Amino acid sequence: MFVTILMVLDVIVCIALMASVLLQSGKSAGLSGSIGGGGESMFGGKSNDMDDMLAKITVVLGIAFGVISMLIAKFQ
């Protein structure tokens, strides 16, 4: 029963993690962004608050996914 609850929670966290990664905007424009510094960094553009929040959510969900997956492996 406990393992089933953990598996359902793991699927929910996994879907939320994928959504948070896909909602983030790109940090650079590919190869031209890494060579030239990109347009935003050249003109001193600031990062969006939503991007910062999504980055923090992604880290928390990634840690939660790892912990839940290890708990499932331990109790199975």
N, C-alpha and C positions, 0 to 999 in steps of 0.2 A: 504494500500500500504506500509506504513512504517513498519507495523508488519510483512509483508511478507518479506521485505528486512532483517529485524532483524532475522527472522527464518532461512533464507538462510545463513546469516552470522553465526548464531549459529551452524548450521550443519557443516559448513566449519571449524569453530574453534574447534568443537567437534572432527572431524576427525583428525585434526592436533594435538590435545591434545592426542588422543589415539596413534597416530604414535610416538609422542615424548616420551610417557611413554614406549611404546614397544621397542623403539630403545635404551633405556638406559641399560647399563650392570648392573648386580646384584651387590649389595654392599657386600654381604657375601655369603658364601656357605651353607646356611641353618643353621641347629642347630650346626654343627661343626664350622661354622664361628663365631657364637656368643659365643661359649664356649672357643674355642682355640684362638680366635682373628683373624683367617683366615691367609692364607699364605702371602698376600700382606702386611697386617699391621705388621706381625711378622718381615718381612724383610725390612720394611720401604718403601714400594712401594708408589709411588705418583699416585694421581688420574689423569685420562686422561683429556686433555683439552676439548675433545668432550663431555665427560660426564658432565663436569661443564657447558658447553654451553647448553646441552640438559636439564639439571636441571633448569637453568634460563628460558629457553623457556617454560618448563612445568609450572613453576610458573606463568609466564605472560599469557599463554593461559588459565590456570585455573581461574585466576582472570577475564580475558576477558569473559570466558564462564559464570561465575557467574553473572557478570554485565549485559551481554546481556540477560541472562535468566530472571533476575529481571526486565529489561526494557520491555521484552515481556509480563511478567505477569502484569506489571503496565498499559501498553497500550491496553491490550486485554479486 
